[in-house]
Amino acid sequence: MTSDLKDKPPSRLQIWKLASRPHTLTASISPVLAGYALTLHYCLCLDGVRGGECRVDKTAIGWMAVQFAMFAGLIQIGTNLHNDYADFVKGADTDQRIGQARATQKGWLTPYETCRGCVICLTLAFFIGSWCLIPSSESCYNTNSTFWERHDPIMIFVVMSSLFNAVAYTGGPFPLGYIHPSLGNISIGYSGLGDLFVFLYFGIVATMGVPYLYLTKVECLDAIDAFYDHHGGDSTAIQLLQVQSLRQTFVPSIPIGFLATAIIVVNNLRDRHTDINAGKKTVAVRFGETFARAEYFFLVVFSYGFCLYLALLENEFLALLPLLSIPAAMTQLKAVAFGGKDGQDLNDHVGGTAKVQMVYCILLSIGLTLSRKSII
């Protein structure tokens, strides 16, 4: 193969596909799937109040899962596109890059084109969040309700902070630097907070989003009358039950967030040498290779230990299904945690870790769905 043919750029469609980083996009979708299963498994099922009748609205849960998955996916793609642009203009992506090819660094897209793609994705995410996630159900408030009763403040925070984090993850001149020059220096990833960001937003928020939406937008319709009658008009009974349900969905979101964080750990471990030159102080740069490999080991092993926790302490034996993905996880552990590979050889294990998380979430979802029970 000649050098000219080898260096021939991909088609425009392939370039945009590459820039969106499809090998890790499951990191935003898999937790939403798990959240859907958690909603079926834990959320309000008024058996005791209705004499055994369970009225969980699967259609509503499914539609909310689709909406939240679209929002999360667009946020991740927008973040990836902005990172493609910002890492190039900040000097992190150079000819010495050893990771997967980046569209802006290769010259396949101009910084303007990459930013435009980011803006389109985040604008779509904003509209989905504003029209589908933030408004409260009309049946859950009266005509004299305040703005904050008609619009969920928690979802306002989730939507707006997700949009901000998408461009603040890498930072750079656009768009924050256009608002004020000092804002262009803000960078979650460059300051070493990327791991925490991924854990919170691609773990906790992405997993708990669907259960929260169902509890606040749908279940209130049936729960209000039933629990008012059952508890003598005490409105706090509903709130306490919702908190109890959300608490039980929070615990499974932790291992899912750990596996999502493991993806970025591999990425930062691979790029640590070029990141030093660019002033990118990731956890791998700050604490070194040994710490990063130990962090990866802890994140993956703890995630599987959670399955044993559910089985032994919560009697959820079908939650052991994710253990079937251990062979795939061991392949990643040998390469990353035990020091088998480094540099460019870690490229396949960024997507490989994402696949482990995806399989883990699918198996956990199957187990939770099959063992659904009421928590009342």
C-alpha positions, 0 to 999 in steps of 0.5 A, a space after each residue: 500500500 502506497 503512502 498516499 493511499 494509506 494517508 487518504 482521509 476517510 469519507 465525511 460520514 466516516 470522519 464524523 463517526 470517528 469524531 463522535 467516538 462510537 466505541 465509547 458511546 455506550 457509556 451514556 446509553 448503558 446506564 440509562 438501560 440499567 435505570 429503566 430496569 431499576 425503575 421496574 424493579 424498585 419504584 412505587 408499586 402499590 401492592 399493599 394499598 391496592 390489594 396486590 394490584 401493581 400499576 407500574 406504567 411500562 410504556 411511560 418508563 420506556 418513553 422516558 428512558 428513550 428521552 433520557 438516553 437521547 439527551 445523555 447520548 447527545 451530551 456525550 457526543 457534544 463533549 467528544 466533539 468539543 474535546 476534539 477541538 479543544 485538545 487540538 487548539 490547546 496542544 494536547 493532540 499533536 503529531 505525537 498522539 498515540 491514541 485513536 485518530 482525532 479529526 481536528 488533529 488530523 486536519 479532516 475537520 477544521 476547528 470551526 467545523 468541530 465546534 459547529 457539530 458540538 453546538 448542534 448536538 448540545 442544542 438538540 440536548 437542550 431542547 430535549 431537556 427543556 421540553 421532555 425532562 424539565 417540565 413537571 407533569 400537569 397532573 402533579 400541580 394545580 393552576 396556581 402553582 409556582 414556576 418551580 412546581 411546574 418546572 423540576 429544579 433538580 432536572 433544571 440543574 441536571 440539564 444545565 450543568 450537563 451542557 456546561 460540563 460538556 464544554 468545560 470538560 476540556 475548556 478552551 477558547 470556545 465558547 467559555 473564552 468568548 464569554 470572558 477570557 478567564 473562563 477559557 482556562 476552566 477545564 475539568 479534565 485538565 485539572 484532574 477532575 475528569 474521573 469524578 465528573 464521569 463517575 457523577 454524570 455517566 454513573 449516578 445521574 445517567 442511572 438515576 435519571 429514569 427512576 427520578 423522572 418516573 417517580 416525579 412525573 408519573 407515579 405521583 398521579 396514582 400515588 397521591 390519592 392512594 397514599 392520602 387515603 391510606 395515610 390519612 392525608 399525610 402528604 409526607 408519606 408519598 415523599 418518604 416513599 419516593 426518597 426510599 425508592 431513589 435511595 435504592 436506585 442510588 446504590 446500583 448506580 455506584 458500580 455502573 459509575 465505577 465502570 464508566 470511570 474505568 474507561 477514562 482511566 485507561 484513556 488517561 493512562 495511555 495519554 499521560 506522557 503527551 498530557 504532561 507536555 500539554 499541561 493536562 494534569 489528569 489523575 494519571 499525570 498527578 499520581 503516576 502510572 502505578 496509581 492509575 493501574 491500581 485505580 482501574 483495578 479497584 473500579 472494576 473489582 468493586 463493580 463486581 463485588 456489588 453483585 455479591 452485596 445484592 445477592 447476600 444482603 438483599 437476597 437479589 440472586 439474579 443480580 449475580 448475572 453480571 458475573 457472567 461478564 467476568 471473563 471479558 473484564 479479566 482481559 481488560 484487567 490483565 492489560 491495564 491493571 496488571 501492567 501488561 500493556 501501555 501507550 498505543 497498545 491500550 487503544 483497544 482497551 478504552 473501547 474494551 472497557 466500555 464493552 464490559 460496562 455495556 455487558 454488565 449493565 445489560 446483564 444487571 438489567 435482565 436480573 433486576 427486571 426478572 426479580 422485580 419486587 415491591 419495596 412497600 
